[in-house]
Amino acid sequence: MKRIAFHHRASQRAYEKLRELQLELPRLCTDYFRAIAQTTSALTRQAYAYDLRLFFRYLHLEETDFCGTDPRLMDAGHMATITARHIEGFQEYLQFYYRQDEDGEGQGAVQNKELGIMRKLSAIRSFFDYLFKNEIVPANVATLVAMPKRHSKPILYMEADEVQRMMDAVIKGEGFSPNQQAYLRNTQKRDLAILMMFLGTGIRVSELVGLDLDHLDLGNKSFLVTRKGGNQTILYFPDPVAQCLESYLTERSLVEPLPGHEYALFLSLQRRRISSRAVENLVKKYALLGAPLKKRLSPHKLRSTFGTNLYQQTGDIYLVADTLGHADVNTTRKHYAAMSDAKRREAARRVELPSLSTSDDPETSP
């Protein structure tokens, strides 16, 4: 059987899902996805398709101007009648709605925060930009709808003592029930290696689960990682990470993976490539033992911990951006601006200035 890389398989699944979603969308959406195929990934187009499906379902179910028209039958004439008011109504709808399954039965309430709404409106803007450039609609009305203001949040990361408590919990089994300790004995080396990869390299969870055995070069303490968009780069790791990987690989060599998972670096107890969800769950479980008051810790927060440590040690925002795989250094600068401010305040405190005498000082008075 021909070996298919993990990210290629993920792209294949995205292509298949995109074809399914297009059957529920106006024909113009198929032309749109074809037009942006060279500049976007399959996963991005899949996400856009979900957002557009939600938008056209909203028009069909909530707006009287479109209530009698199935989304699949909407044509250029319908697109030209969509106004900024309709999109503003969709924006309000996104704050709280009930998700529908394929049979039209409710699956529970959905609430979107600023970031979720912005992403969905971006998909609408991109689609209408295509329609306008191709003279299908007279104007890009989506640009008339203001994006929600995104409130900046402080970076959530783990302090050094919290990281140490987390690692001690994994090593010693402290804070676990007897059943959990028994489970930990079967996954301890793997979990330590995963945690150290996040803390020592800043890798994304999607990148970590896609690692194969031959992506590692322990001799050079490096590995090949496939970034967003399919670009590949080589990252390096320090000795403590290498030690954890070597220990795990010894154990990994004794496991016979299921067919199709032979090359996966990190395996589940079911002998399959470990999933992103499983990694997220194990990180949250261990991180709460190290920092019980930080409830929102995740693999991404461990990535932030790495980025924070790297920036504090080097002060090089470009190095941090390159290592984390940020396409735009401004993204990195935005996230680590607070630390830059802290350094500037420290600089202000350290500057030595001459003392100033007041006119009331008898030694300086004429």
N, C-alpha and C positions, 0 to 999 in steps of 0.2 A: 504494500500500500504506500502511495506517495505521501511523504510527510508534508503537512500543511501547518505553517506557523500559526501561533495563537492569534496574532493580530489579523492575519489573513482570514482565518476562520470567523473572527468577529466581524470583519468587513463583509464576508459572504452572508452571514446571518442578517446584517443590516440591509444588504441589497434585497434579500428575500422579503424581509418585512416591509421595505419601501415599496416593493411591487404590490404587496397585499394592501397597503394603505392607499395607494394610488387608485385602487378600485372603488374607494369610497369618496374620492375627491374629484373636483371638476377637471375636465380634460386639460385645461390650461395649466394645471399644477404639474402634469406630466411633462409638458413642454418646458416649464420653469425648472424642474429638477434636471432635465437634460441640459439646460443652458448653464447651470451652475456646477455641473458634474466635474469640470476640470479644475475648479477653484475650491471645492469643498470635499470633505471626506464623506464616505457612505454613512457613517454614524451621525454626522452633522445633518445630512439630508433626511435621515430617518427622524431625527429630533424635530426638524422643520415640518416634516409630514404630520407628526403627532400634533404639533401646534396648529397647523392649518386645518387639520380635521376638526379640532376643537372649535376653531373660529367659525368654520362653515356649519358645524352642528349648532353653534350658538345662533347664527343668523336664521337657520331653519326653524329652531325651536323657540327662540325668544323675540325675534324681530318680525313684526307684521308684514313688512315689505317683502319678506322671503319665506314666510311660513308655508306657502303652498308649493315650494320648489325643493326637490331633492338636491342635496349638494352635488351629486354626480351629474346633474343636468344643468347646473349653472354654467352659463357661457359668457362671452365677452360683454353682452348686453347687461347681464346681471352685475358683472364686475364694475361696469361704468356707473351703476346706480348705488354702489356702496359709498357711503359718506363718512366723514370724520365722526359724525354722531354715532354711527353704527360701531365704529372701532372704539370710541369712548365707552359705549355701552358694554362692549366685550371686555374692556379694561376693568370696568366696575364688576362685571360678572366674575372675573377671575379671582376676585378677593374671596369669594365663597360660592361654591356650586356643588352639585352632586354628580359624581362620576357615574356614567352609564356603561353597563356591560354590553356585549354584543346583542343581547335579547332585549335591551332597553330597560332592564331592571337596575335600580340604584345599587351602587357599591359603596356608598358612604360619602361623607362630606369631604371636600377638598378646599384647602385654604392656601393661597399663594402670597408670599411676602414680596417685597420689592424686586428681588433678584429674579424670582420666577415670572413675575409679570413682565419685567424688562426683557427676558429671554423670549417670551411668547410674542410680545409686540415687535421685537427685532425680526422675528420670522415673518410677521405680517408686513413690516416695512420692506424687507428684502423682496418679498413676492410682488408688492405693488411697485417697487422700483423696477422690476423686470417688466411688468405690464406697461408702465409708463414709457420706458425706453423703447419698447417694441410697439408703441402707439396703439395699444389695446385699450387703454383708459386715457382720458384727457389730462389727468393730473394724479400725482402720487398723494392721495389724501391722507395716507398713513403718517406722512411727515407733519401733518397739522396737529397730531395728537402728541401731547407732551409725555415724555417718559417719566415714570415715578422717580422721585428723588431717593437715591440710595444713601442710606445713613451709614457713615463709616463706623466700623467696629474695631475695637482694639484686637490685636493678634492674640489668639488664645493658644498658649503653648505651655509646656511643662518646665518648671524650674528644676535645677540640677538635683535638689534633694528629693523632689517628687519622682524624677526619673529613677533615682537610686532606689527609692522605696518600691517602685514598680518592678524593677529588675530583681530586687531581693525577694519579692513575693513570688516571682516565677521560679527563681532558683531554689528557694527554701520551702515553697508551698504554704507560706503564711497567709492566713485570712481565708483559706479554702476549707470546705467541709471534707470529711473523709472520702466521699464519692468523687468530689472535685479533684482531690489530691490523686486519687487513682487514675482519673482521666488525664491529669497533668503529667503523670509519669510517662504516658504514651505519646504526648505531644510536646514535652518540655524543650527538647533540643530544637525542634522545628520552630516553636513559638519564639524561643530566644533568638534564633537566626532571623526570623521575620522582624521582630522588634528592633534588633540591631541594624538591620538593613534600612529601616525607616530613619532611625536616629543617626546613623553613620553616613547615609548617602542622600537622604531627602527624596527618595524614589516615590513615585505615585503608586497608589494601590493597584491601578489598572496595569501599570508597568511591572509591578512585582509579580502579580499572578501570571503574567505572560512570559516570565523568565523560564528558559530551558536549561538543562544541565550544561550543554555546550556553549552557553552564553557566558559561563564563568571562566575566568583565568586566575586561579588561586596563586600561581607563581608571580604574576604581576599585580595581584590584588586589584583586579578590574573585572568589569562585566559589560556586555553589550546590551543596551536597553533600547527599546523601540518607543519613541516619544509620540505625542499626539501628532496626527497627520501622517504617521508612518516613518518619520525620519529616525535614523538610528545614530547613536552616539556611544562613546565609551566613558564610563564613570569608574572612579577608583574608591576603594574603601580602606579604612585603617586596620591595624592589626587586630583589635578586639572583634571587629566584624569578621575578619578572616578566620579567627579561632572558632567563632560560633558556627560559621559555614562549614568548616572542616569537620567539626563534631557532628553536625547534622548530616553531612554527606556520608559519613561512615554508617549512620543509621539508615539513611535513604537507600544505600546500596543493598540493604537486606530486604527491601520491599519490592515485590513484583507488581508494578502498576497494571491497571486494566488496559486493554487494547485502546489505543488512541491517546493514552496519557503517559506513554513510556518516556518521553523527553521532558516532561514537566519537572521543574526544580522542586517546587513545594507541592506536596500531596496532602489530601485529606485522609482521614482514617478509612475512608471507603476506597482508597487507592486511586483516586481521581485527582486531576489538577484542582488545587484549592480555589474556591470561588472568592470574588471580591467581598460578598456578603459575609462569608466565614471569617475572612481577615478582619473586616470591620468589627465583627462581634468579639473576636478574641482581643483586639486592641482595646476596645471599650472595657471589657472585663478586667484586663490587667491594669489599665490606666486608672480606673476608679480606685484600685487598691493603693496606688501611689498618690493620687490627688482626688480624694473622695468628694471635694466640694466643686470640682470641675466636671459637670455632668455631660458636657458636649464634646468630650475628647474622642478623637477618631484618628484613622491613619493620616488624614490631612493635617491634623493638629501635631502629630509627631513630625510630619514634614515641615511644619512651621517651626517646631522646636529645633530641627536641624538648621533651617534657614536663619533663625534668630541667633543660634550659637555661632554659625559661620560669619554672620555679619558683625557680631560683637567682637569676634577674634580678629577679623581682617579689616572691617570698615569698607570693604570693596563691594559696592552694590552690583557691579558688572559681573564679578565672580559669582555672587549669589544667584543672579539672574541666569547665568549660563549653566550653573550646576543644577538649579531647579528646573531648567528647561523652559523658562519664560521667553516667549517670542519677543516681547516688548519689555525693555528694562523699566519703563514707566510703571508697569504692573508691579514689579518688585519694589520700586521706589515708593509707590503708594502704600504698600503693605508694611514697609519698614520705616516709614516717615517718622513715626513716633520715637523710634530708637535714634534717628538722626537728631531729632529735637533734644533728646536726652544728652547726646554727645555735645551738642552746641551749648546746652546749659552747663555741662561739666567744664567745657572750655572757658566759659565766662567766669566760672568760680576760680579756675586755676591761674588766670592771668594776674600777674603781679603788677600793682599800680602804686605810685607814690602816695604816702599819706597826705591828707589835706588838713591844714591847721585852720581853725576858725578865728575870726577877728577878736573873739573873747579870750583867746589864749594870751596870757600875760607876757609870755616869752616872745610873741610875735607882734604885740601891740606897740605902736610908735611911742 
